[in-house]
Amino acid sequence: MSKTLHIKTYGCQMNAYDSARMTDVLAPLGYQAVDRADDADMVILNTCHIREKATEKLFSDLGRLRLVQEARLASGRRMILAVAGCVAQAEGVEIMRRAPHVDIVFGPQTYHRLPEMVARAGRNADRRSAGILDTDFPVEPKFDHLPANGGEPGPSAFLTIQEGCDKFCTFCVVPYTRGAEYSRPVADIIAEARRLVAGGAREITLLGQNVNAYHGAAPDGRDWRLGRLIRALAELAGLDRIRYTTSHPRDMDEELIRVHGEVDACMPYLHLPVQSGSDRVLEAMNRKHRVDDYRRVVERLRAARPDIALSSDFIVGFPGETKADFEATLRLVREVGFAQAYSFRYSARPGTPAALLGNRIPKSEAGQRLAALQDLLQQQQDSFNDATVHQVVPVLFERRGRHPSQIVGRSPHFQPVHVAADTAQIGTVADVRIVGRTKHGLIGALADASCDAPVPVREAIA
């Protein structure tokens, strides 16, 4: 008998990939995805520990779902409630204590065991025994036990190639929730990419907590780095675009930089977090790179691919950050120029070394610094998008827009582009003349003209 499943995904793109694979794992049990938690026989909250107040948001959702769960039970229908992801890994015991109505708590490395957990939860329908907690780090990688991708991936798909991190930045929980770095074998990745392309994907984004640290075993007996893998994927017929995220400056090797200049399918957009423009703060963060190291990577990237657009992450108000440190961050932003960026006020994560540091920056001061940084970053993003107006750019259309007869896609530089066009265009790449911009994207019209010469990105942002 068919059962219904709703997965709410918090946070990163890797969680989005994991949620899709959970759906694949549960499909043989008869579970079909639905859009609303209230209609589901099973609800999974796939959590992220990166954002501020992640735990509070989870417990707020669990409180609401407890009422839904009770209402369904009163009408003779049971809802299995599960918590997955990084918050589950880090705080599984606390979740079980504070929310005893949760049936299953499992970490990012154990969702291939979901069928067994669901069966156990079904046998435990009267809840006379405790819920199920599985936050182990299995010896065998979960990817060895996952079924082939199910369903249609859409024009743009995610593919996890690497998990975990060995960098141990002092502010980050990833090494503790996702474990040590693991790179999937090349043959497995290429096989999954072929299935995604056969299902309609024109673009694949390669995912990893530290994706450019990839070093997977290849059929030739060697370990391939990310650059070699991208070259192999670019040979797949029907795969037009390749992206990857999230990168670390220390792992931008020369081969990967050359790929940006030599492989047409590798899109001219790179998310390369720097976190701070101060060497002193970077050392306190244990980032293991200096500001000049970051500058040199940017210089080499732009020499290889002059039109590359850069995105980054910034943390403001890290313990001990002085006004001079913050001014150094602003100087770096002005010098490099970013087409897009994510910036946050520092928020301590339990269990991380930085959570034990003193010399905390007052929230009001950190908030003022964040506002100043975000204002500068928004100016740069606006300037970059303004420079695209009147150009013709190839757009991969991915989905319907909010308005009737509107579809939305992405430019090579990852800008969202809204166009009035038939939905039959979804899944195709078409030339679009950009006629205007909004705060976060572009407005265009289908064009038959060939692309204009691109404006160098650094000039667009300056």
C-alpha positions in Angstrom: 0.0 0.0 0.0 1.3 3.5 -0.9 2.5 5.6 2.0 3.3 9.3 2.0 6.6 11.1 2.8 7.5 14.7 3.5 11.1 15.8 3.9 11.8 19.4 5.0 15.4 20.3 4.1 17.3 23.0 6.0 20.5 24.6 4.9 23.0 23.5 2.4 22.9 21.9 -1.1 24.4 18.7 0.4 21.3 18.4 2.5 19.2 18.8 -0.6 21.1 15.9 -2.2 20.8 13.8 0.9 17.0 14.5 1.1 16.6 13.3 -2.5 18.6 10.1 -1.7 16.4 9.5 1.4 13.4 9.6 -0.9 15.1 7.0 -3.1 15.9 4.8 -0.1 12.3 4.8 1.1 10.7 4.3 -2.3 10.9 0.5 -2.2 8.9 0.7 1.1 6.1 2.3 -0.8 6.7 5.9 0.3 5.8 8.7 -2.2 6.7 12.3 -1.7 4.0 14.9 -0.8 4.4 18.7 -0.4 2.8 19.1 3.0 3.8 17.6 6.3 0.2 17.5 7.5 -0.6 14.9 4.7 2.4 12.6 5.4 2.7 9.2 7.0 6.3 10.0 7.6 8.0 13.4 8.1 11.8 13.8 8.1 13.4 17.1 9.2 16.8 17.1 7.5 18.7 19.7 9.6 21.7 21.9 9.2 24.0 23.1 12.0 25.6 26.0 10.1 23.0 28.7 10.5 22.3 30.6 13.7 19.6 29.2 16.0 19.5 26.0 14.1 18.5 24.0 17.2 15.8 26.4 18.2 14.2 26.3 14.7 14.2 22.5 14.9 12.4 22.4 18.2 9.9 25.0 17.0 9.1 22.7 14.1 8.9 19.7 16.3 6.5 21.4 18.6 4.1 22.1 15.7 4.5 18.6 14.3 3.6 17.1 17.6 0.2 18.6 17.4 -0.2 17.2 13.8 1.0 13.9 15.0 -1.5 13.7 17.8 -4.4 14.8 15.5 -3.6 12.1 13.0 -3.3 9.5 15.7 -6.7 10.5 17.0 -8.2 9.8 13.6 -6.5 6.4 13.4 -3.5 7.4 11.3 0.1 7.3 12.6 2.8 9.8 11.6 6.4 8.6 11.9 8.5 11.7 12.8 12.3 11.6 12.2 15.1 14.1 12.6 18.2 13.8 10.3 21.3 15.8 9.4 23.9 17.6 11.3 21.8 18.8 14.3 20.7 15.2 14.7 24.3 14.1 14.7 25.5 16.7 17.2 22.5 16.7 19.5 20.7 13.4 19.0 20.5 12.6 22.7 19.1 16.0 23.6 16.5 15.7 20.8 15.3 12.5 22.2 15.1 14.0 25.7 13.3 17.2 24.8 11.0 15.7 22.1 10.1 12.2 23.1 7.4 12.2 20.3 10.3 11.9 17.8 10.5 8.3 16.5 13.9 8.3 14.8 17.0 10.4 15.0 19.8 9.7 12.6 23.0 11.3 11.3 24.2 12.2 7.8 26.2 9.0 7.5 23.4 6.5 8.4 20.4 7.3 6.2 21.1 4.2 4.0 19.8 2.3 7.1 16.4 4.1 7.0 14.4 1.0 5.9 15.6 -0.9 9.0 14.9 2.1 11.3 11.4 2.6 9.8 10.6 -1.1 10.3 11.7 -0.8 14.0 9.6 2.3 14.4 6.6 0.5 13.0 7.1 -2.3 15.5 7.3 0.3 18.2 3.9 1.9 17.4 2.8 2.1 21.0 6.0 4.0 22.0 6.4 1.8 25.1 10.2 1.8 24.4 12.4 4.7 23.5 12.8 6.1 20.0 15.6 5.1 17.6 18.9 6.9 17.7 21.5 6.1 15.0 24.4 8.6 14.8 27.3 6.2 14.2 30.0 6.6 11.6 29.8 3.3 9.7 33.0 1.7 8.6 31.5 1.2 5.1 30.5 4.4 3.2 26.8 4.9 3.0 27.1 5.4 -0.8 27.9 1.7 -1.2 24.4 0.9 0.1 22.3 3.5 -1.7 20.0 2.6 -4.6 20.3 4.3 -8.0 18.8 7.7 -8.2 15.0 7.6 -8.6 12.7 10.0 -10.4 13.7 12.8 -12.8 16.4 15.1 -11.5 15.4 18.2 -13.4 17.6 20.3 -15.7 20.0 21.1 -12.8 21.1 18.3 -10.4 23.3 17.8 -7.4 25.9 15.0 -7.1 27.8 14.5 -3.9 31.4 13.4 -4.6 33.0 14.1 -1.2 31.9 14.3 2.4 33.5 15.4 5.7 36.3 17.7 6.4 39.8 17.4 7.9 40.4 21.2 8.2 38.9 21.7 11.7 38.2 25.4 11.5 37.5 26.5 15.1 34.0 27.8 14.3 32.7 24.8 12.4 30.9 21.6 13.4 31.3 19.7 10.1 34.3 17.5 11.2 32.2 16.4 14.2 28.9 15.9 12.4 30.0 14.7 9.0 33.3 13.0 9.9 36.7 12.8 8.2 37.1 13.5 4.5 35.9 10.7 2.2 36.0 10.8 -1.6 33.7 8.6 -3.7 35.3 6.4 -6.4 35.5 8.0 -9.8 33.6 5.1 -11.5 30.6 5.5 -9.1 30.5 9.3 -9.7 30.6 8.9 -13.5 27.9 6.2 -13.3 25.6 8.5 -11.2 26.3 11.4 -13.5 25.3 9.3 -16.5 22.0 8.4 -14.8 21.3 12.1 -14.0 22.0 13.1 -17.6 19.8 10.3 -18.9 17.1 11.6 -16.6 17.2 15.1 -18.1 20.0 16.9 -16.2 21.9 19.4 -18.4 23.9 20.8 -15.5 25.5 19.0 -12.5 26.8 20.7 -9.4 29.4 18.5 -7.6 29.0 18.7 -3.9 31.3 18.3 -0.9 32.0 19.9 2.4 35.5 20.5 1.1 34.8 19.5 -2.6 38.2 20.6 -4.0 40.0 18.3 -1.6 38.5 15.4 -3.7 41.0 12.6 -4.3 39.0 9.5 -5.5 40.2 6.2 -6.7 40.0 5.9 -10.5 39.9 2.9 -12.8 43.5 3.6 -13.9 44.6 2.8 -10.3 45.5 6.4 -9.5 43.8 8.9 -7.2 42.1 11.6 -9.3 41.8 15.2 -8.0 38.8 17.4 -8.8 40.3 18.9 -12.0 40.8 15.4 -13.6 37.3 14.4 -12.6 35.7 17.5 -14.1 37.6 16.8 -17.4 36.1 13.2 -17.5 32.6 14.4 -16.7 32.8 17.1 -19.4 33.1 14.3 -21.9 29.6 13.0 -21.1 27.2 13.6 -24.0 24.3 15.9 -23.0 26.1 17.4 -19.9 26.5 21.1 -20.8 27.4 22.6 -17.5 29.5 21.6 -14.4 29.7 23.5 -11.2 31.2 22.6 -7.8 30.8 23.8 -4.2 32.1 24.4 -1.5 35.8 25.0 -2.0 38.7 25.8 0.3 41.5 28.2 -0.8 44.2 25.7 0.2 42.9 23.1 -2.2 42.8 25.2 -5.4 45.6 23.3 -7.2 47.0 24.3 -10.5 45.2 21.6 -12.4 41.9 22.7 -11.1 42.7 26.3 -12.0 43.7 25.3 -15.6 40.3 23.4 -15.9 38.5 26.7 -15.4 40.3 28.1 -18.5 40.3 25.0 -20.6 37.0 23.1 -20.1 34.0 24.9 -21.6 31.5 23.0 -19.5 33.1 24.3 -16.2 31.1 27.4 -15.5 32.8 30.7 -14.9 31.5 31.0 -11.3 33.3 29.8 -8.1 32.3 29.9 -4.5 35.6 30.3 -2.6 35.1 31.2 1.1 37.7 33.4 2.7 35.8 34.2 6.0 38.0 37.2 7.0 40.5 39.6 5.5 42.6 39.6 8.7 45.5 37.2 9.0 45.2 37.4 12.8 41.5 36.3 12.7 42.2 33.6 10.1 44.8 32.1 12.4 42.3 32.2 15.3 39.8 30.4 13.0 42.5 27.8 12.1 41.8 28.4 8.4 45.5 27.5 7.5 45.7 30.1 4.8 46.7 33.8 4.8 45.0 36.7 3.1 47.9 36.9 0.5 47.4 33.2 -0.2 43.7 34.0 -1.1 44.8 36.9 -3.3 47.2 34.7 -5.2 44.6 32.1 -5.9 42.2 34.8 -7.2 44.9 36.2 -9.4 45.7 32.7 -10.9 42.0 32.0 -11.5 41.4 35.3 -13.3 44.5 34.8 -15.4 43.1 31.4 -16.4 39.5 32.6 -16.9 39.2 36.4 -17.0 35.4 36.4 -16.9 35.2 34.2 -13.8 32.8 35.5 -11.1 33.6 34.9 -7.4 31.4 34.3 -4.4 32.6 33.9 -0.8 31.6 33.5 2.8 32.4 36.0 5.6 32.1 35.7 9.4 31.9 39.1 11.2 32.5 39.6 14.9 34.6 36.5 15.5 35.9 36.5 19.1 38.7 39.0 19.4 38.1 40.7 16.0 39.2 44.3 16.3 38.0 47.2 14.2 41.3 47.0 12.4 40.6 43.4 11.6 37.2 44.3 10.2 38.6 47.1 8.1 41.0 44.6 6.6 38.0 42.5 5.6 36.4 45.5 3.9 39.7 46.2 2.1 39.9 42.7 0.8 36.3 42.8 -0.5 37.0 46.1 -2.3 40.2 44.7 -3.8 38.8 41.3 -5.0 35.2 42.2 -5.9 32.5 39.6 -5.5 29.5 38.9 -7.7 27.8 37.4 -4.7 28.6 36.6 -1.1 27.2 35.2 2.1 28.0 37.0 5.3 27.0 36.2 8.9 27.5 37.5 12.4 29.6 34.9 14.4 27.4 32.5 16.4 29.0 30.0 18.7 28.4 26.3 17.9 28.4 24.0 20.9 31.4 21.6 20.9 33.6 23.8 18.6 36.9 25.3 19.9 35.8 28.9 19.1 32.8 28.4 21.5 35.3 28.4 24.4 37.1 31.6 23.3 36.7 34.8 25.4 36.8 38.4 24.2 33.4 38.2 22.6 32.3 41.0 20.4 29.1 42.7 21.6 26.1 41.8 19.4 25.4 45.4 18.7 28.9 46.0 17.4 29.0 42.8 15.4 25.6 43.8 13.9 26.9 47.2 12.8 30.0 45.6 11.2 27.8 43.0 9.4 25.5 45.7 8.1 28.5 47.7 6.7 29.9 44.6 5.0 26.6 43.5 3.6 26.0 47.0 2.2 29.4 46.8 0.4 28.7 43.3 -0.9 25.3 44.3 -2.2 26.8 47.3 -4.0 29.2 44.9 -5.7 26.5 42.4 -6.6 24.3 45.3 -8.0 27.3 46.5 -10.1 28.0 43.1 -11.4 24.3 42.5 -12.4 24.1 46.1 -13.9 27.0 45.2 -16.2 25.0 42.3 -17.6 22.1 44.4 -18.7 21.9 44.7 -22.5 24.2 41.6 -22.9 23.0 38.4 -24.4 23.8 35.4 -22.2 23.0 31.6 -22.5 20.5 30.6 -19.8 19.6 27.1 -18.7 15.9 27.2 -17.8 15.2 25.2 -14.7 11.6 25.9 -13.5 8.4 27.9 -13.7 8.5 31.4 -12.3 6.1 33.0 -9.8 4.1 34.7 -12.4 2.1 33.1 -15.3 4.0 32.5 -18.5 7.3 33.1 -16.6 10.2 30.7 -16.4 13.5 31.0 -14.5 17.0 29.8 -15.3 20.6 30.6 -14.5 23.3 32.4 -16.4 26.8 30.9 -16.6 27.6 33.3 -13.7 24.9 31.7 -11.6 22.6 34.7 -11.8 18.9 33.9 -11.7 17.2 35.1 -14.9 13.4 35.6 -15.2 12.0 35.4 -18.7 8.4 35.5 -20.2 8.4 32.3 -22.3 6.7 29.0 -22.8 7.3 26.3 -20.2 8.4 24.0 -23.1 11.7 25.9 -22.8 12.4 24.4 -19.4 15.4 22.0 -19.7 16.9 23.9 -22.6 19.7 26.4 -22.9 18.7 29.6 -24.9 20.2 32.9 -25.5 18.6 35.7 -23.5 19.0 39.4 -23.8 19.1 40.9 -20.4 16.8 44.0 -20.2 16.9 44.8 -16.5 17.6 43.6 -13.0 16.0 43.2 -9.6 17.8 43.1 -6.2 18.7 39.5 -6.5 18.5 38.6 -10.2 18.0 39.6 -13.9 15.1 40.1 -16.2 15.5 39.0 -19.8 13.8 38.2 -23.1 14.6 35.4 -25.5 17.0 36.5 -28.2 18.3 35.0 -31.4 21.4 37.2 -31.5 24.8 35.7 -30.6 26.4 36.6 -27.3 28.0 40.0 -26.9 31.6 40.1 -25.7 31.5 39.7 -21.9 32.6 42.6 -19.6 35.5 41.5 -17.5 34.1 40.7 -14.0 36.6 42.8 -12.1 35.7 45.8 -14.1 32.0 45.2 -13.6 32.4 45.1 -9.8 34.9 47.9 -9.4 
